[in-house]
C-alpha cells in the first residue's frame, strides 16, 4: 500500500517524476527495487529523448563550497533507462506502479531499477537520486542539459538489523605494574551483538585487583570510525561518548557491575566530522549506522564505511610514597554494532 506519493516536475513542465517512497531497504544480500512512474508531455521535444537515471554519488565537502572548488563529488555508479521514444523498457507492473500510474494518467511511463549487484551495504554520507531529463544521449559530456529540462528526487538506502542477534563481544586483559608482582584483571562484555539507536547499552565489567594499588574510577568511551574508502588515507575517528563512573576497587578486592551507556547524536550536536544516517529534507537523523558488508563486495562501491568501538579504561593509582603522583591505566576494547530495528510490518 502506498501511503504517500512523492512528486517533482521539471521547470519546463514536460516531465513529472512520481515515487511511492524514498526509503529503500538494503537486506545485505539484495536491495529493494526502485519503482516509479514518469509522466512525459511529448510536445516540443524535438530530437531529444527522455531518460531516467538512478545515480549513487559520493560527496566530499559542503555543497555551498562548490563555487570555490572546495567540494568534490564523484559518481560511484549510474544506471540509465530511455523512456521516450519507447526503447523497450517494460518492467513487470507492481501495486506501486499501478498506484502511481493512476496519479500520472495516460502519459505515465513506468520504470524500475534494480540497484547494482555490487551496491550492498550501508553507504552513509553517499547520495542516491532518481533523475529524469531531456537529452539527445544518456551521458554525452559535451551535451549541455538545461536545469529546466530535469527533475530529480533524492532517495535513501537504509539497512535494518538482522533478526537473529548472537551473544555479544567480550574482551579481557591482565595488566602487571612496575614494583608489583601481582596484576589487575579486567573483563568487559556486551550481552548481544547488535544495539538499536537510542537504546541503553549495558557494559558488564569484572575487575580482580590483586595489587596494592587502587582503581580510582572507570571511564567508558565510544568512538566512531569513518573510513572513506575512495581515498586510501582518509580514516577519521571521533569520540561520540565519554562517561566516567566513580567506582573504586581497593587492592586485593574484586568488582562486578553493569554500567549503562547511550551514545546519541543529541549529545554531539556541536561536533564536526561525524558520520550521520541519511537525511531527507528536515527529517531528524541519528549517528550513522554500522556498515554491514556482504562478503565479496568491492568496498569502493560503498563510498564510506562506518564502525564503532567501546573502550573501557581503569584509572589505577600508584601505591607507596608516590601514590598520589603516579597513575596507570588498563584498557580493553569491544566492537559495537549500532543499527535500526526492522519495522514490524
Secondary structure as GFF3:
##gff-version 3
##sequence-region A 1 345
A	DSSP	beta_strand	6	9	.	.	.	ID=ss1
A	DSSP	beta_strand	15	19	.	.	.	ID=ss2
A	DSSP	beta_strand	23	26	.	.	.	ID=ss3
A	DSSP	beta_strand	34	40	.	.	.	ID=ss4
A	DSSP	beta_strand	49	60	.	.	.	ID=ss5
A	DSSP	three_ten_helix	63	68	.	.	.	ID=ss6
A	DSSP	beta_strand	72	84	.	.	.	ID=ss7
A	DSSP	alpha_helix	95	104	.	.	.	ID=ss8
A	DSSP	three_ten_helix	105	107	.	.	.	ID=ss9
A	DSSP	beta_strand	108	113	.	.	.	ID=ss10
A	DSSP	beta_strand	126	135	.	.	.	ID=ss11
A	DSSP	three_ten_helix	147	149	.	.	.	ID=ss12
A	DSSP	beta_strand	150	159	.	.	.	ID=ss13
A	DSSP	beta_strand	170	175	.	.	.	ID=ss14
A	DSSP	beta_strand	184	190	.	.	.	ID=ss15
A	DSSP	beta_strand	194	196	.	.	.	ID=ss16
A	DSSP	beta_strand	201	209	.	.	.	ID=ss17
A	DSSP	beta_strand	214	228	.	.	.	ID=ss18
A	DSSP	beta_strand	235	245	.	.	.	ID=ss19
A	DSSP	beta_strand	253	261	.	.	.	ID=ss20
A	DSSP	three_ten_helix	265	268	.	.	.	ID=ss21
A	DSSP	three_ten_helix	299	302	.	.	.	ID=ss22
A	DSSP	beta_strand	304	317	.	.	.	ID=ss23
A	DSSP	three_ten_helix	320	322	.	.	.	ID=ss24
A	DSSP	beta_strand	327	339	.	.	.	ID=ss25
###
